Amino acid sequence: MTAKEASTVKSDLPPDQIERRVRELGQWFHNLDLKGVQTAPDHFLGDYPRIKWQRFAHAIPADLTGNSVLDIGCNGGFYALEMKRRGAERVVAVDYDDTYLAQAKFAAEVMGADIEFAKLSVYDVAALKERFDLVIFMGVLYHLRHPLLALDLIREHVAGDLLLFQSMLRGTQEVESVEPDYPFSAAEHFERPGYPRMAFIENKYCGDETNWWVPNRACAEAMLRSAGFQVIDHPEEEVFVCRVGERSHWAAPVYPTRGA
C-alpha cells in the first residue's frame, strides 16, 4: 500500500448497490449526491456541506486547470470532488480517519474522479514533500490539540499560493484594532468584544470530544497572520481565503515531524 492511492476506476454500480455500499460505510458527515443516492439525507445541518459551499464557491477560481490541490481533513470528499469538477489537474485528499477515507474513496470511484488519497495527519504534511497551488483546510482547526502548530506546518511545507480555511467560530464578527504592544499594566483590551479570543473546551461540545477550541473571528484572522497567511477574502461567516505571505511578527521554527 503506497502513501497515496489514486481512485481512478469509475464504478458502474446501479443505484441500489451504491445505496447499500453507502450504508455499509457507516454514518456520513458529508451529504453527497452519488448518482442520485444521498449519503447523509438527514444531516442536522441540511444539505451539508453543499449549502455552505454555495455561499463561498465564487471566491475560488472557477477554472483550476493546471492547478494542484491538497484537501487536508477531506472527510467524505465533497471539496475534493468539487475541485476536480473545476478542472484541477491533481487533487490529493488526506484524512486520518479510516472511515472518512473509505467513504471519500468510494465517492470518487462512483463519480469517476481521479483523486489521490492518503492516511495522513495534518501534523505530518511534510511527508508529502511538495507544495500545492491551493490547500483546503476546512473544519479541522477546532478539532486539534495544537492548532497553531498545524497552521505553521501547512505554511512551512505544503502551501504554495492559496489557502481555503474554515473554522467553527463563536462570538462577535467584530475585529478590534490591536496595538503592536501593550504595557504589563494594561488589561482592558482583553475584554473588548473584538479582541482575538479562543475558548478551550475541556470535555465535549455538541457531543464531540474532539472539539477542543472555538475562536472568534478576530482570533482566526490573527492566527492565520501569525502563521504567515494574508487574508484576502472573507466570503462567508466562517470562511477565509488566504494567500501565502509573511508571518505577522516572528519566524516560527521548522518543527520536526514523523513524516519528514
N, C-alpha and C positions, 0 to 999 in steps of 0.2 A: 504493500500500500504506500503510495507516494504521498509527499506532503500536500500536494494539490491534485485533486481528482476532477477531471473535466466531465461535465454532464452534457453529452452531445447526442445521445440516442433519443430520437423522437419516439414517444410512446403512441401506439395506435390503439390503446385500450378503449373499450366502449365506456360510456358514462357510468354504468352500474359497477364496473370493475374499478374505475377511478374512485368512485364514491366509497367502495369497500376498502380500498387501499388508504384513502384519506382517513377513514375511521381507525384503521389498524395503526396508523402512525401517531395516534393519541390526540390530545387536545391542542388545537392550533391557536396561536395568538394572532397571526395574520389571516385575514379573510381574503383568500384568493379565488378567482374565478378560473377553475381548471376545466375549460371546455364545457361550461355550464354547471359544473359542480362547485358549490361554495364550501370552502374549508372551515369557516367559522361563521355560519349564518346567524348565530345567536350571540355574537360578540356584544359585551356590555357597552361598548363604545359605538356600536352600529357597524357600518361597512368600513371597518378599520383594517389597514391604515389608508385606504383609498380616499375616504372623506378628508383626512388630514392632508394627504398628498395634493389633492385638488386645490388646496389653499396656498400652496407654495411652489407648485410644479413650474410656474412661469419663471421662477428665479434660477432654474437650472437650464443650461443651454439645450434647446430643442434638438439640436443636431450634435451628437457626440462622436461623429465619425472620426476614427483615428485616435480616439482617446482611450486611456486605461482608467479603470475604476476599481477601487477597493472598498468593499462593504464590510465594515467591522461590526460584528454582532448582527449577522444577516437575518437571524430568526427564520421565518418561513420563506424568505427570499423575495418579498414584494419589491423592494427597491432595486435589488439586483436585476430582476426581470424588467423593471421599468427602464433601467439604464440600457439594457440590450435592445429594448423597443426604440430607444433613441439613437441606436446605431453604434453604441460603444464597441470599439474593436475588441477589447478584452475586459472582462469583468471577473474579479476574484472576490469570492464571498467567504468570510470566515466566521466561525462561531465556536464557542467552547462547549456548547450543549449538544449532545449526540442526537437528541430528539429533534431539535430545530434543524440541525444539519440534514438529517434524514428527510424531513419534510421539504426543505428547500431543494434538495437533490431531486426528489420525486417531482416537485412542481416544475423544475427546469426540464426534466425529461418529458413530462406531459406537453409542455409548451414548446419543446424543441429548441431550447435556448442554450447556447454554448457558453456555459459559466463554469469557472473553476472553483472548487470548494476545498477548504482545509479546516481541520480542527485546530484552532489557534486562539489563544488568549490575547487580548489587547496588549498585555504586558510583554508579549513575545513577538510583536510585529517586526522586530529587527530580523527575525529568521527569514522573512520574505526577501530581504536583500534587494529591494528596488523601491523606487518612488512612483507614485501614481498621479495622473492628471487631476483626478477627483477622488477624495476619500470621503466616504459616508460614515458618520459616527453618530447614529441616532438611537435614542432610547437606551443608552448604555451607561453614561456617566454616573447616574444616581444609583446604579447597582454595584458600584465599585468601592472597595475599601480605600483605594488610593487614586482618586480621580485626577489630581494634578500630575501624578506620575504618568498616567495614561496619556494625557494631552501632551506632555513633554516627549514621550516616546513616539507618538504619532508625528509630531513636528520634526523630531530628530531623524526618523528613519523612513517614513513612508509618504508623507505629504509633499507632493511636488508642486501643486498650484492651488487648487481649491479644496476647501473642507466644508461639507454639509453637516452641520451639527444641530442636534436637538436634545433637550433635556426637559424632564418634568420640572416646572417652575411653580413656585408659590410666592405670594406676596405681591407687592405693587409692581407695575411695569415702569414706574418712575426710576430714573437713573440720576443719582446725585453727582455733582461735580466734586471730585475728590482731589485734595491737595497732594502735592508730591511728598509731603512730610508733615507730621504734627508733633508738637512738644508732648512730653510724657504727661503733663498736667491736663492735656486736652482729652475729653472723653465724650462730649456731647454729640460729635459727628457719628459715633457708633449707633446712636439711637435714631438717626434720621431715616425715614422710610425707604429712601432710595440709595442708602449706603450698601455696598456689597455685603451680602449676608447669606450664610448657608446653614440650614438646620441639620442636626445629626439625629438619625433615627436609631435608637439603641436596640429596639425589638423588631416590630413589624409595622408596615404601613400598607393599607389596602390588602391585608392578608399575606403580604410578601416579605419574607425575612431578608431578601437581598436588596431591599430598598434601604440604602444607608444615608443618603444625602438629599436634601431638597434646597437648591439655591434659589435666590430671587433673580430677576433679570440682570440687575447690576452686577451680581456676583458671577453669573455665567459669562457676561461680557468681559469682566475683569480677569477671570481665569483664562479665557481664550487669549487675551492680550498678553498675559503673563507667560503663556506657553509659546508665544510667537506667532499668533494669528491676528490678522487685521479684519475686523468685522466690516463687510462691505454691503450687506443687506440683511434686513430683519423682516422677511416677508410674511411670517406667521408668528403668533404669540410665543411659541417655544422654539422656533427655528431660526438659525443664523447661517448665513453664507459667508465664509471667510476666505481670505487669501493669505498664503504664507508670507509672513513679514518678519519684523524684528521683535524679540522679546521686550516686554514693556520696561523692565528695569534691571534685569540681571540675566546672566548667562547660565542656564541650567546645565548641570553636568550630564555627561553621557552615561546613563545608568547601565550597569551590567544586566544582561538578560539571559535567560536559559537558552534561548534560541540563537543568540548571537555567535 
